[in-house]
Amino acid sequence: MNEFIIDGRPVPFVEGQTVAAALVAAGRVAWRTTRVRHRPRGVFCGIGVCFDCLVTIDGAGGRRACLVPARQGMNVTTGETVTTGESAGTTTTVTTVAAEEGDDE
C-alpha cells in the first residue's frame, strides 16, 4: 500500500492522487486555519488558484496540496494543532505553514 506521513500519521493514497485528494479520501477535509478568525481551510478550488490547501512538504513550505502528487514516504506537515478522533483530547503540535496575505476575508 502506498502512504505518506502527515503530522506524524500515515495516509494511504492511490497512484496519481494529489496530497489533497488523498487527505479528503482519508476523511480529512481541513488541515489549516486562517490566522485571524481561525476558520478551517482545506481544498477550495482544487486547481491551484487559491491558497486554502497550503502545507509543508519535505520541508518546503507554502505548497498547494491540490497540485502536488502524493508519493511514497513524503513528509507533510500542516501547521495545525490536530485533535485526533482515535483518542479524544489527544493533540499533536506541528510546524507552522505560512498563510497568504488576506486569507481571512
N, C-alpha and C positions, 0 to 999 in steps of 0.2 A: 504494500500500500504506500502511495506517495503521501508525504506530510511535511509541513513546515512548522516552525515554532512561532507562536505569537504570545508575547508576555509570559513566556516560560511554559506554555501549554501547546501540545501538538494539535494541528488542524489538518484533517485529510483533504486531499484535492485530487481531481482527475486531470489528466494531461490536457493542456490547453486552457484551463481555468485561470482567471486572474486571481490575485490575492483577495480582492473584494468579493468576487463570485464565490470563492471557497469559504470566506467568512460568513457570507449570507447563507450559503448551503449548510453550514455548520450551526446556523441559528443565531449568529451574532450580527445584528443589524446596525449597531452603533459602536464605535470604538474610540471616539474622542468627544470632547465637549467644547463649546465656544468659550472664549476667555472671560467675557463679562457675565453673561446670564447662565452659563454652564448648561446650555441646551445640547442634547445628544446629536451627534453627527456620524454618518456612515456614508453609504453610497447615495448620491443625489442624482447626478446626471448619468453616471456610468460610462461616460465617453471622454473624460479628461478635461472638460471645460471648466468645471467648478473646482473647489479645493476642499470639499467636505470630507473626503476619504483619505486625508493625509496620514501617513505612517512613516516610521523609520525602518528601512530595510538594510540589513547587514551594515548598520552604522551610518547609512546615508539618509539624512532627514528630508522631510518635505516631499516624499514620494507619493504619487497618487496610486492608491491601491487598485483602482479600476483599470490602470494601464499596465501594471507590472504582472507578467505571467508568473504564476506560482511555480516554484521549483523545489525539489527535494532538499531539505536541510536548511533552507533560508531562515534567517532570524528576523522576525518582525516585532517591533515594539510600537505601542500606541500612545504612550504618554499619559494614560489614564490610570486612576485607581480603580481597579476592577473588583466588583463583588461577584464571586462565583456562585453558581446555583448548586454546586456539589455539596458545599458545606456553608450554610447561611452564616453571614457575618465574616467570612474569610476574605481578606483583601490582599492584593498584590500591588505594590507601587513600582512603576517602571519609568523609563526615560521619557522626558517631555518632548513632544512633537511641536515644532513651530507652526503656529496658525497664520493664515494670511490676513493682512490688514483688512478690517471691515467685515470679518466673517460673522459678526454678531448682530447683523441687521435684521 
